[in-house]
Amino acid sequence: VNFKTILRKLLYYLPNILLTLFAFILTLARFPKELEVLAQDALYQNPSAIPANIKIIAIDEATLAKLGPYSQWDRSYFAELIELLNQDSKSKPLVIGMDIIFSGENGSDGEKQLVNAVENSADVILASKLETESKAVKTDSINRYELISYVKGEVTAFDALREACEQGFTNIILDDDGYVRRFYTYIDDGEKVYKSFAVKVAEKITGEDYTKILPETAEIQYTSKPDEFTTVSMADVLDKTIPARYFANSVVLIGAHEEGMLDSYKVPVDRANQMYGVE
């Protein structure tokens, strides 16, 4: 046996062997898939100037420190907030989107105040949540079936408040890796068309019917990373540190902005930080 010849052949083929082994390891580690996902995520990013007239009123740590645990809040806080924003017809917001579901009622004065505040404001959109189920539907004559989601119910604001304004659902779409890349613009279950919170807010401004323009599911073109929109504390608005005129002719969105409220999600534009639902 000529060991020198064998050694030369091994050295000759060694790079190919190592490359094959490396590729095999990467495949096991799903590295190519990760690269593909990162490349796709770049398509969801559309960095641009953030509109100055979109402003978030955050239920943040400062607000919770001042008003106490959210679960114990009287709904008069929200009534007062709406009344402040609408106190001057010449400097009120274009629309107020409240990413909050006011389900359940107790007949308190605070609830009555909230209903009155909403009734006297023609520009409030509230959040709701759809309850969905999937069922197998036969798609052809050879017994192939497809899972179809349908709406079995909707969690909405209590009756008097629901009747006082419009609502849009806030259900999200989580991909297998837990990231949010798409959203429902509307859901048509054949009996009723349910519009998303985002679409309802947009329609309030433009007067368009987006069910005629958009697909039911759309990709989110993220214009910014988390916390880049103009955000102020709800506590600062209530105590008038920030005057109501600051929100004149603006799109005002009100919602959770604190980790303990469990309304934040992983987004492809920033893998280090989560984005709050209201954003």
N, C-alpha and C positions, 0 to 999 in steps of 0.2 A: 504494500500500500504506500502510495506517494503522499505523505502527509502535507508536503508543501503545496501540492496541486489541490488537495482538498481544502487547505486553508485559504488559498487564493480564491477558490470558487465561493467559499463562505463569505469572504470579505467582499467579493464582487456582488453577491446577492443580498448582503446584510442590509444595505440602505432600503431595498425594496421590502425586505422582511419587516424592518422596523416601521416603515411607512404604513404597511398593511396592518401591523399590530396597533399602531397609533390610531389609524382610522377606525379599526374595530372597537377600540376603547372609547373613542369619541362617540361612536354610534350607540354604544351601550349607555353612555352618559347623556344621550339626547342632545349633544352639543350642536349638531347641525340644525335640529329643531329650534333650539334657543336662538341661534343666529337668524333663522328664518323669522321667528317671532319679533326679534329686535328690528329687523328690516321692515317688517310689516308695521310695527308700531311707529316707525318714522313717518309712515303715510298718514297717521292719525294726528300729526302735529301740524298746526297751521299758525305759527307765531305771527302775531300782528299787533297793532296798537290796540290796547284794551279800551273800549268805549268808556269815556269819562262819565257818561250818564247812566251807567249800570252800577248800582250801589247796594252793598249787602249790609243789612242790620243784623248783627250777630248775637245770638244767644250764647255768649262766651263765659269764660271764668269770672270776669268782672261782674257780669249781670247776675250770675248764679250766687256770687258772694254777696251781692246787694239784696237780691230778692229771695234768696233761699233756694232749696231743692226744687227743680223744675216740676216734679210730680205734685208738689204742694202749692203751686201757683194758683192764684185767683185769676180768672180770665179777664178781669177788669184791666190787668196790665196791658193786654193786647188791645182792648178797647181804647185805652188811653193813648196807646201808640198810634192807632189809626186816626183818632181824633186830632192828635198833634200834627200828623202829616197832612191832614186835610183841612186844617183850621183856616187857611187862606186859599180861596179858589184860584187866585192868581199865581200861587207858588206851590201848588200841590204836585205830587208825582204823576207821571203818565199812567202808571199801573203799580199796584202793590201785590206782589206775589208772596203769600205766606206758606212756606214749606212746612206746614203743621197740619196734623189731622185732629180736629176738635171733636173726637167721637165721645159719646156719652154726655149726659147732662144731669144736673142736680137742681135746676131751678133757682140758682143763686142770682143775686142782683148783678154780679159780675158777668154772668152769661147773658142776662137781658141787656146789659150795657154793651156787650160785644155785638150782639145782634143789631142793636140800634146804630152802633158805629158803622157796621158793614152796610146796613140798609141806607144810610146817609152818604155812603161813598160808592160811586158807580164804577170803581176801578179795582176791586179786590178779587183776587183769585186764591182759592184755598186748595190744599192738597187732599188727595184721597189715595186709597190703596186698593188695587184689584185683587180679588181672590180667584186664582185660576186653577184649573185641573187639566190633565191631558187624557185624551181618549184615542183609542185606535180606530182609524177610519179606513175602510176598504177603498183602495185607489184604482183598481182595475179588475178585470175578469179572472185573473189567475191568482186571486187571493193574496195580493200584496197589500200590506197595511202601512199606514203612516200615522205617527203620533201627532195629533192636533190639539193645541191648547185652546181652551174656551173659558169664558168668564162665568164663574158661578155666583159671584157677588161682589160688592164694592163696600169697603169701609169708608164712610164719609163723616162729615160733621153732623152734629145732632140736628134734628129736623128743622127747627126754626132758623138755624144758621145756614143750613144747606139751601133752604129756600130763598135766602137773602142774597146769595151770590153764586158765581160759577166755581167749579172745581175741576181739577185735572189730576190724573193718577201719577204717582211717583215711583212706580215699580221700576227696578233697574234690571239690566241684563249682565250677569256675571259670566265671563268666559271660563273655560276649564281651569285656567291658571289663577282665577280670582280677580282678574283685571276687568275694568269697565271700558269697553271700546265701542259699544253700540247702545242705542236706546230705542224704545218704542215711541214713535210719534203719535200713533193712535192704534187702537185695536177694534176691529170690526168683527163681532161675533155672529153676524147675520141678523141679529135682532136689534142691536144698538151699537152705535159708534162711540167708543170711549176715547177721549183725547188726553194726551199727557199734559202734565203741569206746564212744562216748557212751551208746548204748542199753544196752550190756552193763554199764557202770558203774552206770547208773540202775537196771537190773533187779536188780543185786546188793543195792541198798539197799531197794528197794520190794517185790521179789518179783513184780512185774507182768511179763506178757508183752506188750511194747509192739508186737509185730507184729500184735496184735489190736486195737490202739488207734490207732496212728499210720499215716499213709500212708507209702509207701516213700520218698518225697522230701518234705521239710518245709522251710518257711522258718525261718531262724534269727532268733529274736527277741533281738537283742543287748541285754543288761541293762547293759552297761558298755562303756567304751572300753578300748583296750589298756592293760595294766599296772595295772588297778584291782583285780584280785583279790589277796588276800593271797598274797604270793610270798616265799619264802625260798631262800637258796642251798643247794644240795646239800652244798657244802663245810662250811657251818655246822652242818648236821645230822650229818654224819659225824664232825666233831670235837667234837660235843656242846655247841657254843656255844648251839644251840637244843635243848632237851631233848625227848625222845620224847613226854613227856606233853602237849606243846604241840599234838600232832595227835590227841589223844583224841577219839573219836566224830566225827571229821572225814572228809570226802571228800578224800583226798590224791591229787593228780595229779602225776606226775613226767614231765618232758620238756624238750626243748630250749628254751633261753631266751637264745640268742646268735645274732647275725646270720649268722656264718660257718657255722652248722649247717644253713642253708637250710630252715628250717621256719617261715617267717612269711608272712603273706598280707595282701592289701589287703581292708579291710572297710568297709562303707558307713557305719559309725558314726564313723569317724575317717579322713578322706582324707589326713591329714598323716602318720599313723603306721600301721605294719603290726602285725598281731596274731599272736602265736606260736600254732602249731597246738595246743599243750596247752591254751591258753586257749579 
